[in-house]
């Protein structure tokens, strides 16, 4: 499990700076399955055997997002879930996005 998964998301506001490219690169290596898209958000596709498993995962991600106060964009269907995450208050990436990504990865590892 990544050190990021042990952190907690902290409240951000419009004054929170977006991460610089070097900061993004350093954090991205800790969540290697996630794609950094345009320096703006993180994206990842998860695969499952059926709809029920995808739904169960999405519900667990929703609970985690509520606990952390940081909410991803989620799309899912039969056998998959697509997640996108960024910090809406700054319309870009903060450490919270990488923390949430690591925590979601930990959820996926638990269910494997």
N, C-alpha and C positions, 0 to 999 in steps of 0.2 A: 504494500500500500504506500502511496506517495505521502510525503510529509504534508503536502497541500491538503490531503484528505483529513488530516488532524486539526486543521484550522477551522475557523468559523467565519462566515461572511459578515462583514461589518457594513453599517449603513454608509451609503455614498450620497453625495449631492452634486449639484452642478459645478461646485468648486473643486471636486475631486479630479485630479489630472488623469488623462488617459495614459496608458502605459506607452513608454517609448519602445521602439523596435527591438533594442537590445534586451529590455525587460521582458518583452513578449517572447523572444527567443529562449531566454533562460527559463521561463515558466513552461513553455510549450514542450520542452524535453521531458517534463514530469507528467505530461498527459499525451503520450505519443500517438494514441489512436484518434485524437481530436485534430481537426484541420483548422488552422488559423486562416480565415477568409478575409482577404483584403485589409488585414490589420484592424478589422472592425468587430468581428465576432468569431466564435468557435462553433464548429459543426461536427456532428458525428452521427453515423447510422449504426443502429444496433439491430441484430438479426435474431429471430426467435423461430421456434418450430411451428407456431400457430398464432392465431389471434388472441387467445386467452393468455398466453405467456406475454405477448406484447402489451396487452391491457394491464396485466399484473405489474409489469415493469413500469409502465407509465404512471400507474397509481402510486407506486413507491417513489418515483421521481417527484410526483406532485406533493407527497407528504414531506419529502426532504426539502423541496423548494419552500414550502410553508415554514418549516423549522428554521431555515436559513434566511428567510426574508429575501430570497433572490430567485427569480422565476425564469425558467427557460421557455423558449417557444418549442412546442412539441407537436409533431405530426406523426400519426401511426396508422397502421392497418394490419392486414393479415401478414404476420411474420416479421414485422419491422417496426422500429420507432426511430424517427429523425429528431435530433435535438439541435437547437441553435441557442447560444447564450451570449449575451453582451450586457453591459451596464447601461440601462436606458437613460439614467440621469445624465450621463456624459456622452451618450451615443457612441460608445466605443468600449474598449477593453480595460478592465481593472483587475486587480488580483482576485477579486471575488469570482470572476468568471472561471478562472483556473481552479479555484477552491471548489466551486460547485462541480466542475467537470471531473475533478478527482474523486469527489464524493459519489457522483453518479457512477463512475467506473467501479468504485468499491461496492456499490449496490449490485452492479452487474456480476462482479466476481462472487458475491455471496450467493447469487441465484444459479451460478454455473455448477 
